[in-house]
Structures are given as structure tokens and as C-alpha cells.
């Protein structure tokens, strides 16, 4: 397995995801969304895996202005705006090759081989 976890240090679900894999002896690559963030290719891959960009948007994020803007701009501009303001993305995003989950999803991770 090639596990990548995109999240933040302050996110409790991200820490739980890291602990989940550590307890099972699975190496993970942790990427801090505040430091590095996702590339456009990674973002598109995750969107495709989880069923669209709307599943990645955190409706409870602190940046309400950006969240409102993202909801009302055209779909072509939406991707660029989300990539500029990655604090509106739910965390953790856990990738295993072409598969991905958003949020804490241990039941899905257990099924990964």
C-alpha cells in the first residue's frame, strides 16, 4: 500500500487516520495542507475517486467568505479557487493509489489491500 494522508496538525481526524495506519504497521506519507497542499493533479485524482469536488468541500469551514464564493462561481473557476484556498477542503484526505476517502473512514481503509 502507498498511503498518503493530506491533513493538518490541528485536525483530530487527521491524527486519528495517522494513528490507524501506524497501529497496523503501514507506512504513510503525511502532507500538511497548510504547508504544502495538494497539486492540481492530486486534487483532480481525489475528486474523481470520491465522486466530485462537492464531496471535498467542508461546509463547516471557518472561511465562510471563500465558501460562499466557491458555491456561486462557475465550475471552471471553482477548481482554481479551491486550490488557492485549500482550507475549505475536508480533512483528512487519504489516498491509496487511485482510491481515496475524505474524512475519517476506517471501514473503507480496512478493505484496502
Number of C-alpha atoms within 10 A of each C-alpha: 11 10 19 19 24 23 28 20 13 8 12 14 18 23 16 14 22 22 13 16 16 12 8 9 9 13 13 18 13 17 18 16 19 14 9 10 19 18 10 12 9 13 17 14 17 25 18 14 17 16 11 13 18 12 15 22 20 16 15 11 13 11 13 12 8 15 21 11 13 20 12 10 11 10 12 8 11 16 16 12 17 20 16 12 16 15 21 22 24 19 24 29 24 26 23 16 13 10 16 22 22 21 17 19 14 13 8 11 19 11 7 9 6
